[in-house]
Amino acid sequence: MSRIERLMNLTAYLLDSRQPRTAEEIRDKIPGYEQGSLDSFRRMFERDKETLRELEIPLEVIKIEADAGIVDAYFIDEGQYWMRDPQLTPDEQAALMLAIELVHVEGALAGADGLGLSPMKLGLDAVAEAKDPAIGASVDVDEITLEFFAAITERREVTFRYRTPGGEDSVRKLRPLSLANVAGHWYIGGTDLDKDALRIYRVDRVTSEVSSGPAGAFEVKSRPDIRAQIAGGPWTFGEGDVEVKVRFSPDVVWRAKNVFRSAGEFSDDGDGILMTLTVAEPANLIESILSFGVDAEVIEPESLRSGLVEHLKALVK
């Protein structure tokens, strides 16, 4: 376990505790502390306490009576905790945000709030609230996700093969900027170097190893909010430049308007209700359109029509 994860877990544990905790209790509860000798733990704990105070996290210590006699016990003043900003650099914010994302327990932890670390406190973009926070649980990530994590923190451009929902498999070159887990899937977002535009890719659709370039290859001016992009729908990914037309049966128009929200324009063309919207990558619409079954027909572009056919063929193989 990395030190930053240990610090996050320590902070969350002390914030969540209803009473001050002794060093013995902390060693027993926080992953990473249980390894090594008691002396090793004490040295590690002293360093971590100092780091929390350097970050202006209000770690307090009081004397309490325990089985071993009068001992030190620790807590974080929650009222003071929310009041100050540690003023991390953009790179430090990004590294911490990514580390928070990586402490993800099969959907139980959705982000920083699940660890008791407020994005407002950290100066980070908002993240989804956790419904069942857990401390010290195992990390659910694969090697490709870790490769992307390293590339973002070290500012390395990456190359990999990617399979679209329509079945197209091609090489992608990306300047990676953000990583997020949404609804159990990891997503990598950044600047596509061939298209010079924002793109978001689902990590489990990467079909090759990730090749990384040299460290420090680019400067970061801003980072895409992957959750906000996904919440808006896959048709919002990137810079929209392809017009898509889909005809729906009148019986399902209410659901189409709910799914596509304000992104599409709807009109009656005599044969049904025609929806027109502009997207960056039409293939991102395939799964949404298929959910309507026979009540949806793609009119254009032809690439989306053929992509639907290829996707259905792949499903029945």
Beta strands, then each sheet from edge to edge (+ up, - down):
strand 1: 21-22
strand 2: 59-66
strand 3: 69-76
strand 4: 158-163
strand 5: 169-182
strand 6: 185-192
strand 7: 197-202
strand 8: 211-212
strand 9: 242-248
strand 10: 265-268
strand 11: 273-279
strand 12: 296-300
sheet 1: 1+ 3- 2+
sheet 2: 7+ 6- 5+ 4- 8+
sheet 3: 10+ 11- 9+ 12-
end
